[in-house]
Amino acid sequence: MFSLDLTEEQRLLEQTVREWGAREVAPNIRELDRAHKFDKKILPQMAELGLLGCSVPQEYGGAGMDYISLGLISEELEYVDTSLRVIMSVHAGLNCLTLLAWGTEDQKQRYLVPQAKGEKIATYGLTEPAAGSDARGIQTVAVKKGNSYFITGEKMWISLADVADNFLVFGWTDLAKKKARDVSGLSAFIVERRFKGFSSGTLKEKWGILAGNTGFFKMDDMEVPAENLLGQEGEGFKIAMFALDQGRYTVAAGATGLIRACRDASVTYAKARKTFGVEIGQHQLVKQMIANMESDYQISRLLWLRAGWLKNIGRRNTRETGLAKWFSTVASERCAGDAVQVHGANGYSDEYPVGRFYRNCKGAVIYEGTREIHTIMQADYVLGYRQDKPTRCELPAYAAGAASEGRPGSAR
């Protein structure tokens, strides 16, 4: 039965993550943001809470939570700061859930288990200096020699590039198909930082998500064991798109948290600040901005909850997840802009959090599918030009969710 009530376990998780963020991260986030500093001490704390392997089954070292729980975690983390949710996106979503679906048993034991436990940190490497939305523009190549692949290429705008231990990397294994821009020539690999020929660096000129680590990594004739090929040769593009379904889900839920943060900060300020002898919350146009934030929050929450419910029961959700990501990220940019406006000149000051929200929100409108890409996708679904075809591997349904058809949570 479809229900809009959270389970007791989900409510407890939501409260736990909310209290941890307020206690351990929020007091220091402004200073970390100003210093452009990623606090690595956050990672073992997240591991201890079971967040890093939240939706990985217990048999693979995870907490065995459902996919709605992954969304709840993402929303609560981004309520504090986008940098926290990014960790969940690349580690738990893009990487771990992809290994869960596509990995061999050996790969799961060697990589998924330590990642789910938080002993190793993982990320995702698709974007390159000349390849963003156009994955066919990837220049990374992987040449097989004996029982190894030798990979050469560079990945750019990679979250946790200077922090992660393991990387999910995509490159061409068929050079003829590379020349023809045929994505069936792309393959996926599990890469370790310790592999010879691997190097990474941090991007220092970005102006948002400053408390997070974003960088690049290079692979110079890097030898990768053949057993680290994820899936089969030529399945790389399908795996990359599968991974994006999981990452976009966390981005959608996270952007929902940012909208709520904008709303709450604006409400607090509107009731404290007075002009013309009254609280500015009494002014109709301020009320309009806050009302719009509330509607955007409630819609965004329902959209990601629906996608999470579909994941729980094992149904394909590329369309629904894409819609949630598109709407919530665009709405978060709108809400952050209005939050700055509500704060007036103070919103332009770093003394208040809404400026950080405004800087942070923009990235999600670009990565994991720009708003323009998602606009085209949703139109193509409605027009009948786009249909999702089955893939060889699918995200496993949540066992309890498959039995009860899931329990999405109500917005609060």
Secondary structure, 3 states (H helix, E strand, C coil): CCCCCCCHHHHHHHHHHHHHHHHHHHHHHHHHHHHCCCCCCHHHHHHHCCCCCCCCCHHHCCCCCCHHHHHHHHHHHHHHCHHHHHHHHHHHHHHHHHHHHHCCHHHHHHHHHHHHHCCCCEEEECCECCECCCHHHCCCEEEEECCEEEEEEEEEEEECCCCCCEEEEEEECCHHHHHCCCHHHEEEEEEECCCCCEEEEECCCCCCCCCCCEEEEEEEEEEEEHHHEECCCCCHHHHHHHHHHHHHHHHHHHHHHHHHHHHHHHHHHHHHCEECCEEHHHCHHHHHHHHHHHHHHHHHHHHHHHHHHHHHCCCCCHHHHHHHHHHHHHHHHHHHHHHHHHHHHHHHCCCCCHHHHHHHHHHHCCCCCCHHHHHHHHHHHHHCCCCCCCCCCCCCCCHHHHHHCCCCCCCC
